[in-house]
Amino acid sequence: MTMQETIDHFIDYLMTQKGRSQNTRESYRHDLERCAAFFTASGINTWQEVDQYAVINVIAEMKREDRASTTINRTISSLRQLYRYLLRRHEVQVNPMDYIDLEEVATRKAPVTLSQQEIEQLFAIPDTTTVNGLRDRTLLELMYGTGMLVSELINLKRSQVHFDLQILQLQDNPRHQRIVPLGKIAKEWLARYLRATAGDSSDYVFLNARGGQMTRQGVWKNFKEIVRKSGLSKKITLQTLRHTFTADLLKNGASWQAVQTLLGRETGRESFESYIRFNTQELVTIYRRCHPRA
């Protein structure tokens, strides 16, 4: 079996057996395919041939490329998960990752977040008398009000919106579903936008000017223009709204475990999921108590 075929089987396993999200699977695939390309260029053509020295060479190459320690550690973690999978299937006898340590990570700067005044200043920019402006305001409200990723927003479908329950039901494969509480303000803007686009034939919620599904690039282009017009001096990205969502929940008393679950994060979840579990109603209650726009 080729290295690529093994990666494909592993990614399929992550979806069908582990229920990992599409973003997580894409991250694993990116890391492993990059490693496979490096190994192949070095004359290694199967995962069984990889030893600790080959992995050390990959890490050394990433350092020469000035990759961040967090990126290197993510690659190491991806390789560890792959070899655990191969060991369970008895496709390798030795795990080269047993000899590899994670890189030391420098203390990270606190992420940029926005005050409520800055949120209002930014959100006032889209012209909500137009459909596209209404769409952009709704996107902003959902990014800050739910902490959703751009990939989740552009793939959101009308059938996943449940106004009666005040939730969004996200599901990118049959085994991976998460419930996102919908705050009062985000709900009002979303309802207004859906009414304005009720005649559109697409099931996707957010559409471009031509009536097609929005892309990440389209969202980012519009967002940069909104930030420019706002006059805010901070370095603001789409991730800034997700950071602000997180910071405001924590500041108002939500536990980090609840915030992790609301964000749909899987990294590190294994360390506490057997001790702390939240049902949908508990998450909604925490969200309503702790988010400024709930």
C-alpha positions in Angstrom: 0.0 0.0 0.0 1.4 3.4 -0.9 1.8 6.2 1.6 -1.1 8.1 0.0 -3.4 5.1 0.2 -2.6 4.7 3.9 -3.4 8.4 4.5 -6.7 8.1 2.6 -7.7 5.0 4.7 -6.6 6.8 7.9 -8.7 9.9 7.0 -11.7 7.7 6.3 -11.2 6.0 9.7 -11.2 9.5 11.4 -14.6 10.2 9.7 -16.4 6.9 10.0 -15.0 5.6 13.3 -13.9 8.6 15.3 -16.4 11.2 14.0 -13.7 13.9 13.5 -14.8 17.1 11.8 -13.9 18.1 8.3 -11.5 20.8 9.5 -9.7 18.3 11.7 -9.5 15.7 8.9 -8.1 18.3 6.5 -5.5 19.3 9.0 -4.4 15.7 9.4 -4.3 15.2 5.7 -2.3 18.4 5.1 0.3 17.4 7.7 0.7 13.8 6.6 0.8 14.5 2.9 3.6 17.0 3.5 5.5 14.4 5.5 4.9 11.7 2.8 6.3 14.0 0.1 9.4 14.6 2.2 9.9 10.9 2.9 9.4 10.0 -0.7 12.0 12.6 -1.8 14.4 10.9 0.6 13.8 7.5 -0.9 11.3 6.3 1.7 8.1 4.9 0.0 6.1 3.2 2.8 5.2 4.2 6.4 6.8 1.0 7.5 10.2 2.3 6.4 10.0 5.5 8.4 12.2 5.5 11.5 12.9 8.1 14.2 15.7 9.6 12.1 13.5 10.2 9.2 11.0 12.0 11.5 13.9 14.1 13.0 14.9 15.1 9.4 11.3 16.2 8.7 11.4 18.4 11.9 14.8 19.8 10.9 13.5 20.7 7.5 10.5 22.5 9.0 12.8 24.4 11.3 14.9 25.4 8.2 11.7 26.7 6.7 11.1 28.7 9.8 7.9 27.0 10.7 6.3 27.9 14.0 6.8 25.5 16.9 3.0 25.1 17.1 3.0 23.9 13.4 5.8 21.5 14.1 4.0 20.1 17.1 0.8 19.7 15.1 2.7 17.7 12.5 4.2 15.5 15.3 0.8 14.9 16.7 -0.6 14.0 13.3 2.2 11.4 12.9 1.6 10.0 16.3 -2.1 9.5 15.6 -1.3 7.8 12.3 1.2 5.4 13.9 -1.3 4.5 16.7 -3.7 3.7 14.0 -1.2 1.5 12.1 -0.1 -0.3 15.3 -3.7 -1.2 16.1 -4.1 -2.6 12.6 -0.7 -4.5 13.0 0.6 -2.7 9.9 3.8 -1.6 11.7 5.7 -3.3 14.4 7.7 -0.3 15.7 6.4 3.2 16.4 9.1 5.8 15.5 7.1 8.5 17.3 8.0 6.9 20.7 11.3 8.6 20.4 10.1 12.1 19.3 9.4 14.9 21.8 7.2 18.0 21.2 9.0 21.3 20.6 9.1 23.9 23.3 6.6 26.6 22.5 7.3 30.2 23.3 4.8 32.0 25.4 2.0 33.2 23.1 0.8 36.7 23.0 -2.7 37.3 24.2 -5.0 37.3 21.1 -6.5 40.5 19.9 -10.1 41.0 21.1 -12.7 43.8 20.7 -14.6 45.8 23.3 -18.3 46.1 23.0 -17.9 49.7 21.7 -15.5 48.4 19.0 -18.0 45.6 18.1 -20.7 48.2 17.6 -18.4 50.4 15.5 -17.4 47.5 13.3 -20.9 46.0 12.9 -22.4 49.4 11.9 -20.4 49.5 8.7 -22.5 47.2 6.4 -25.4 48.9 4.6 -28.3 46.8 5.8 -30.7 48.4 3.4 -29.1 46.2 0.7 -29.2 42.4 0.6 -25.4 42.1 0.5 -25.0 44.5 3.4 -27.7 42.6 5.4 -25.8 39.4 4.6 -22.5 40.8 5.8 -24.0 42.2 9.0 -25.6 38.8 9.7 -22.2 37.1 9.1 -20.6 39.4 11.6 -23.3 38.8 14.2 -23.0 35.0 13.8 -19.2 35.0 13.9 -19.2 36.9 17.2 -22.5 35.6 18.6 -21.7 31.9 18.0 -17.9 31.5 17.6 -18.5 29.6 14.3 -15.7 29.1 11.9 -16.0 30.7 8.4 -16.0 27.2 6.9 -19.0 26.4 9.0 -20.8 29.6 8.1 -20.4 29.3 4.4 -21.6 25.7 4.6 -24.6 26.5 6.8 -27.9 25.5 5.3 -31.4 26.8 5.9 -32.5 23.3 7.1 -29.9 23.5 9.9 -31.5 26.7 11.3 -34.0 26.0 14.1 -35.5 29.3 15.3 -38.0 27.6 17.5 -35.2 26.0 19.5 -32.8 28.9 19.0 -30.1 26.7 17.8 -28.1 25.9 14.7 -27.5 22.2 14.1 -24.1 21.7 12.4 -23.2 18.3 10.9 -20.4 17.6 8.4 -20.7 13.8 8.6 -23.1 11.3 10.1 -21.0 10.8 13.2 -20.1 14.4 13.9 -22.7 16.9 15.0 -22.7 19.9 17.2 -25.4 22.2 18.5 -24.7 25.9 18.4 -26.9 28.2 20.6 -28.3 31.1 18.7 -28.4 34.4 20.7 -31.2 36.9 20.5 -29.5 39.5 18.4 -27.9 37.0 16.0 -31.2 35.3 15.6 -33.0 38.6 14.8 -30.4 39.4 12.0 -30.4 35.9 10.6 -34.2 35.8 10.5 -34.2 39.2 8.7 -31.7 38.0 6.2 -33.5 34.8 5.5 -36.7 36.7 4.9 -34.9 39.0 2.4 -33.6 36.0 0.5 -36.6 33.7 0.8 -36.9 33.6 -3.0 -33.5 32.1 -3.6 -33.4 28.5 -4.7 -30.2 27.5 -2.9 -30.4 25.8 0.5 -27.2 27.5 1.5 -27.8 30.5 3.8 -25.0 32.8 2.7 -24.9 33.5 -1.0 -22.7 35.8 -3.1 -24.0 38.5 -5.5 -24.5 35.9 -8.3 -26.6 33.7 -6.1 -24.0 31.0 -5.5 -22.5 29.7 -2.2 -20.1 32.1 -0.6 -16.4 31.2 -0.4 -13.8 31.8 2.4 -12.1 34.2 0.0 -15.3 36.2 -0.6 -16.0 36.5 3.2 -12.4 37.6 3.9 -12.5 40.2 1.1 -15.7 41.7 2.3 -14.5 41.6 6.0 -11.2 43.4 5.2 -13.2 46.2 3.5 -15.5 46.5 6.5 -12.5 46.7 8.9 -10.9 49.4 6.7 -14.1 51.5 6.7 -14.5 51.1 10.5 -11.3 53.1 11.2 -10.4 50.7 14.0 -6.6 50.7 14.6 -6.3 47.1 15.9 -5.1 44.3 13.6 -8.5 42.7 13.2 -9.0 39.3 11.4 -12.0 37.0 11.1 -10.4 35.0 14.0 -10.6 38.2 16.1 -14.4 37.7 16.4 -13.9 34.1 17.5 -11.3 35.2 20.1 -13.7 37.9 21.4 -16.5 35.4 21.6 -14.2 33.2 23.8 -12.9 36.0 25.9 -16.4 37.4 26.7 -17.7 34.0 27.7 -14.8 33.4 30.0 -14.9 36.9 31.4 -18.6 36.5 32.3 -18.1 33.2 34.1 -18.3 30.4 31.6 -15.9 27.5 32.3 -13.2 26.8 29.8 -14.6 23.3 29.3 -18.0 24.7 28.3 -16.3 27.2 25.9 -14.2 24.5 24.3 -17.4 22.6 23.6 -19.2 25.7 22.3 -16.3 26.2 19.9 -16.5 22.7 18.7 -12.8 22.1 19.5 -11.5 18.6 19.6 -7.9 19.3 20.6 -7.3 18.3 24.2 -10.9 17.2 24.7 -9.8 13.7 25.5 -8.2 14.9 28.7 -11.5 15.9 30.3 -14.4 14.5 28.3 -14.7 11.5 30.6 -15.2 13.8 33.6 -17.2 16.7 32.2 -20.0 16.4 29.6 -22.6 19.0 28.7 -26.0 18.2 27.3 -27.5 20.7 24.8 -29.7 22.4 27.4 -26.7 23.0 29.8 -24.7 24.6 27.0 -27.6 26.8 26.0 -28.0 27.9 29.6 -24.3 28.7 30.0 -24.3 30.6 26.7 -27.4 32.7 27.6 -25.9 33.6 31.0 -22.4 34.5 29.8 -22.6 36.0 26.2 -23.2 39.8 25.9 -25.5 39.4 22.9 -27.4 36.3 24.0 
